[in-house]
Amino acid sequence: MKVLSYDPARFAAIPDYDFAENWTDIDLGNGHSGRMHYIDEGPEDAPPVLLFHGEPSWSFLYRKMIPVLLDAGFRCLAPDLIGFGKSDKPDDIGFYSYDRHISWLKQWRDAVVPQPAALFCQDWGGLLGLRMVGEEPDKFTCVVASNTFLPTGGTPSPAFLAWRHFAKTSPEFQIGELLQRATATERSPEEIAAYDAPFPDEPSKAGARAFPALVPVEDGMDGIEQNKAAWEGLSGFDKPFLTLFGEDDPVTGGLAQPLIDRIKGAEGMPHAMLSTCGHFCQEDRPKELAQGVIDTARKAGFLV
């Protein structure tokens, strides 16, 4: 297996992404190491908010939310998951696992921002982030979740099964076009190119192809028992927990209610289904999502 590093030249013309590069060394396992890239903007002593992306995006997805959050007084931290963005990419699909992604993200968190923080999470950012909240609830001051869930088996939706099959078998796996199809608003050619930038060839797409098959949506899959254990902590999370989901997302549209029903801190919160909002909600409704984070953090007493 090779661990691929990013090509800076492919990121030379990324629009609206004028953020300094930051890096953390990660023990990938099996004797391999890699670097995780992340955005870190705002005063070091400001209240931190973690922004976790999902599949198959990267921290570019948060470029519209970050300025709003900075203006409100946050320190914004948005990592690129291993296999995505500017972070290193193992080229073996079989090397990726749910537990390894958890380990890699926790290593980054412990090294960069171990203190309590607010969390915004979407897609796999929630499968990882909500698990972390359940396992270490004291490290989180409040949560805003969008188009995500913490699965424990069951019966997957036809839309998800189709996506899983496509990611595994499609000979053409064009990341930028996938983002275009899963938003309710139009992406510019430059934005589509920005989502393609981390993936110059098929080996670099191993992590993106692997993710859908790792979602534990069927009984017996790896991650189910760990998620069931995490739900014990997550359900008892009594700090503000807000859901803001997209009305136009066919995969996760009905998954907000289980979070609302099961998580203590979700009671009485102004949960919403956002119109003109697809799966990649950060593209469609960034200001509304950022305001949800601001309001939730203020309710928690975490932000003045």
Secondary structure, 3 states (H helix, E strand, C coil): CCEECCCHHHHCCCCCCCCCCEEEEEEEECCEEEEEEEEEECCCCCCEEEEECCCCCCHHHHCCHHHHHHHHCCEEEEECCCCCCCCCEECCHHHCCHHHHHHHHHHHHHHHCCCCEEEEEECHHHHHHHHHHHHCHHHEEEEEEECCCCCCCCCCCHHHHHHHHHHHHCCCCCHHHHHHHCCCCCCCHHHHHHHHCCCCCCHHHHHHHHHHHHCCCCCCCCCHHHHHHHHHHHHCCCCCEEEEEECCCCCCCCCHHHHHHHCHHHCCCCCEEECCCCCCHHHHCHHHHHHHHHHHHHHCCCCC
